Amino acid sequence: MTRRELQAAALSATPLVLSHTSLTRGPLRSFVDGREWVAGIARMVDAAAVDHVGIGTDMEGGVNEVWDDYADLPAVAHLLLQQGFSSVEASKILGGNYVRVFRQVAAAREAARGAQTLARR
């Protein structure tokens, strides 16, 4: 992580989402196949823990060289299981972590809005 990313993480009261580019020091590279891509996810889990890794929604970052579109997600799930992830861990990576983070951020935003409303009274 960069110095600025570390500062943002230290100051944030809500979860922080960083792209795969936060875990690389060199240029992004394409993946040869789905197994290699999932092995990259496993390395991210090793670095950050399964509760802090998720697949994004933009089909970039080497993904579109491996997968044609979102219809390939069942194949991703299968490869995650073959890589040794449990079904619960695969579910987190495939979207569960993003849903959790979005809910936490939305709740924090609503709490902040409520505090601002009370302060104005």
C-alpha atoms as a printed R data frame, in Angstrom:
    type eleno elety resid chain resno       x       y       z
1   ATOM     1    CA   MET     A     1   0.000   0.000   0.000
2   ATOM     2    CA   THR     A     2   1.129   3.524  -0.626
3   ATOM     3    CA   ARG     A     3   1.738   6.013   2.174
4   ATOM     4    CA   ARG     A     4  -1.508   7.815   1.258
5   ATOM     5    CA   GLU     A     5  -3.507   4.585   1.294
6   ATOM     6    CA   LEU     A     6  -2.108   3.735   4.726
7   ATOM     7    CA   GLN     A     7  -3.018   7.238   5.972
8   ATOM     8    CA   ALA     A     8  -6.553   6.885   4.595
9   ATOM     9    CA   ALA     A     9  -6.944   3.492   6.260
10  ATOM    10    CA   ALA     A    10  -5.739   4.916   9.579
11  ATOM    11    CA   LEU     A    11  -8.216   7.808   9.417
12  ATOM    12    CA   SER     A    12 -11.228   5.883   8.133
13  ATOM    13    CA   ALA     A    13 -14.001   5.004  10.560
14  ATOM    14    CA   THR     A    14 -15.640   2.821   7.896
15  ATOM    15    CA   PRO     A    15 -14.294   0.002   5.715
16  ATOM    16    CA   LEU     A    16 -11.909   1.021   2.971
17  ATOM    17    CA   VAL     A    17 -11.927  -0.591  -0.481
18  ATOM    18    CA   LEU     A    18  -8.645  -0.751  -2.373
19  ATOM    19    CA   SER     A    19  -8.136  -2.131  -5.846
20  ATOM    20    CA   HIS     A    20  -5.826  -4.972  -6.784
21  ATOM    21    CA   THR     A    21  -3.366  -2.288  -7.841
22  ATOM    22    CA   SER     A    22  -2.759  -1.590  -4.156
23  ATOM    23    CA   LEU     A    23  -1.070  -4.983  -3.827
24  ATOM    24    CA   THR     A    24   1.338  -4.645  -6.739
25  ATOM    25    CA   ARG     A    25   4.519  -2.677  -7.183
26  ATOM    26    CA   GLY     A    26   4.939  -3.190 -10.921
27  ATOM    27    CA   PRO     A    27   2.732  -2.947 -13.982
28  ATOM    28    CA   LEU     A    28  -0.419  -5.017 -14.012
29  ATOM    29    CA   ARG     A    29  -0.122  -8.137 -16.079
30  ATOM    30    CA   SER     A    30  -2.538 -10.357 -17.894
31  ATOM    31    CA   PHE     A    31  -3.289 -13.822 -16.622
32  ATOM    32    CA   VAL     A    32  -2.783 -16.923 -18.737
33  ATOM    33    CA   ASP     A    33  -5.931 -18.703 -17.613
34  ATOM    34    CA   GLY     A    34  -8.577 -18.899 -14.917
35  ATOM    35    CA   ARG     A    35  -6.482 -21.108 -12.651
36  ATOM    36    CA   GLU     A    36  -3.675 -18.538 -12.614
37  ATOM    37    CA   TRP     A    37  -6.188 -15.751 -11.951
38  ATOM    38    CA   VAL     A    38  -7.669 -17.662  -8.988
39  ATOM    39    CA   ALA     A    39  -4.146 -18.384  -7.721
40  ATOM    40    CA   GLY     A    40  -3.666 -14.588  -7.724
41  ATOM    41    CA   ILE     A    41  -6.804 -14.245  -5.611
42  ATOM    42    CA   ALA     A    42  -5.374 -16.845  -3.219
43  ATOM    43    CA   ARG     A    43  -2.202 -14.745  -2.883
44  ATOM    44    CA   MET     A    44  -4.347 -11.703  -2.062
45  ATOM    45    CA   VAL     A    45  -6.204 -13.744   0.587
46  ATOM    46    CA   ASP     A    46  -2.852 -14.818   2.021
47  ATOM    47    CA   ALA     A    47  -1.820 -11.143   2.240
48  ATOM    48    CA   ALA     A    48  -5.071  -9.598   3.479
49  ATOM    49    CA   ALA     A    49  -7.342 -12.459   4.731
50  ATOM    50    CA   VAL     A    50 -10.492 -13.768   3.075
51  ATOM    51    CA   ASP     A    51 -12.765 -11.171   4.700
52  ATOM    52    CA   HIS     A    52 -10.865  -8.437   2.863
53  ATOM    53    CA   VAL     A    53 -10.768  -9.731  -0.724
54  ATOM    54    CA   GLY     A    54 -13.491  -9.544  -3.344
55  ATOM    55    CA   ILE     A    55 -13.928  -9.695  -7.082
56  ATOM    56    CA   GLY     A    56 -14.789  -6.331  -8.595
57  ATOM    57    CA   THR     A    57 -17.470  -5.557 -11.115
58  ATOM    58    CA   ASP     A    58 -15.493  -3.926 -13.897
59  ATOM    59    CA   MET     A    59 -14.039  -6.960 -15.727
60  ATOM    60    CA   GLU     A    60 -10.667  -5.194 -15.880
61  ATOM    61    CA   GLY     A    61  -7.316  -5.890 -14.278
62  ATOM    62    CA   GLY     A    62  -6.482  -8.925 -16.383
63  ATOM    63    CA   VAL     A    63  -9.898 -10.486 -15.910
64  ATOM    64    CA   ASN     A    64 -11.247  -9.877 -19.390
65  ATOM    65    CA   GLU     A    65  -8.331 -11.827 -20.865
66  ATOM    66    CA   VAL     A    66  -9.494 -14.881 -18.909
67  ATOM    67    CA   TRP     A    67 -13.283 -14.549 -18.679
68  ATOM    68    CA   ASP     A    68 -15.638 -13.489 -21.460
69  ATOM    69    CA   ASP     A    69 -18.333 -12.055 -19.212
70  ATOM    70    CA   TYR     A    70 -20.211 -12.525 -15.968
71  ATOM    71    CA   ALA     A    71 -21.800 -15.719 -17.264
72  ATOM    72    CA   ASP     A    72 -18.435 -17.322 -16.403
73  ATOM    73    CA   LEU     A    73 -18.855 -16.733 -12.644
74  ATOM    74    CA   PRO     A    74 -19.901 -20.350 -11.995
75  ATOM    75    CA   ALA     A    75 -16.527 -21.392 -13.445
76  ATOM    76    CA   VAL     A    76 -14.824 -18.900 -11.105
77  ATOM    77    CA   ALA     A    77 -16.704 -20.404  -8.146
78  ATOM    78    CA   HIS     A    78 -15.648 -23.895  -9.219
79  ATOM    79    CA   LEU     A    79 -11.992 -22.854  -9.489
80  ATOM    80    CA   LEU     A    80 -12.119 -21.155  -6.077
81  ATOM    81    CA   LEU     A    81 -13.368 -24.417  -4.576
82  ATOM    82    CA   GLN     A    82 -10.654 -26.367  -6.425
83  ATOM    83    CA   GLN     A    83  -8.076 -23.901  -5.073
84  ATOM    84    CA   GLY     A    84  -9.122 -24.983  -1.576
85  ATOM    85    CA   PHE     A    85 -11.530 -22.244  -0.544
86  ATOM    86    CA   SER     A    86 -14.615 -23.357   1.356
87  ATOM    87    CA   SER     A    87 -18.042 -22.516  -0.064
88  ATOM    88    CA   VAL     A    88 -18.392 -19.784   2.595
89  ATOM    89    CA   GLU     A    89 -15.023 -18.272   1.623
90  ATOM    90    CA   ALA     A    90 -15.858 -18.443  -2.093
91  ATOM    91    CA   SER     A    91 -19.177 -16.712  -1.391
92  ATOM    92    CA   LYS     A    92 -17.350 -13.897   0.399
93  ATOM    93    CA   ILE     A    93 -14.915 -13.448  -2.492
94  ATOM    94    CA   LEU     A    94 -17.672 -13.585  -5.128
95  ATOM    95    CA   GLY     A    95 -19.691 -10.743  -3.602
96  ATOM    96    CA   GLY     A    96 -20.392 -11.294   0.061
97  ATOM    97    CA   ASN     A    97 -17.545  -9.072   1.206
98  ATOM    98    CA   TYR     A    98 -18.693  -6.215  -1.023
99  ATOM    99    CA   VAL     A    99 -22.255  -6.487   0.271
100 ATOM   100    CA   ARG     A   100 -20.974  -6.399   3.871
101 ATOM   101    CA   VAL     A   101 -18.746  -3.375   3.220
102 ATOM   102    CA   PHE     A   102 -21.462  -1.458   1.373
103 ATOM   103    CA   ARG     A   103 -23.923  -2.098   4.215
104 ATOM   104    CA   GLN     A   104 -21.393  -0.941   6.836
105 ATOM   105    CA   VAL     A   105 -20.568   2.221   4.907
106 ATOM   106    CA   ALA     A   106 -24.256   2.989   4.306
107 ATOM   107    CA   ALA     A   107 -25.024   2.522   8.016
108 ATOM   108    CA   ALA     A   108 -22.131   4.806   8.982
109 ATOM   109    CA   ARG     A   109 -23.346   7.418   6.484
110 ATOM   110    CA   GLU     A   110 -26.855   7.323   7.912
111 ATOM   111    CA   ALA     A   111 -25.510   7.613  11.451
112 ATOM   112    CA   ALA     A   112 -23.416  10.631  10.429
113 ATOM   113    CA   ARG     A   113 -26.439  12.252   8.771
114 ATOM   114    CA   GLY     A   114 -28.481  11.673  11.922
115 ATOM   115    CA   ALA     A   115 -25.761  13.261  14.056
116 ATOM   116    CA   GLN     A   116 -25.628  16.274  11.722
117 ATOM   117    CA   THR     A   117 -29.415  16.679  11.933
118 ATOM   118    CA   LEU     A   118 -29.323  16.610  15.731
119 ATOM   119    CA   ALA     A   119 -26.466  19.119  15.794
120 ATOM   120    CA   ARG     A   120 -28.487  21.577  13.664
121 ATOM   121    CA   ARG     A   121 -31.429  21.567  16.070
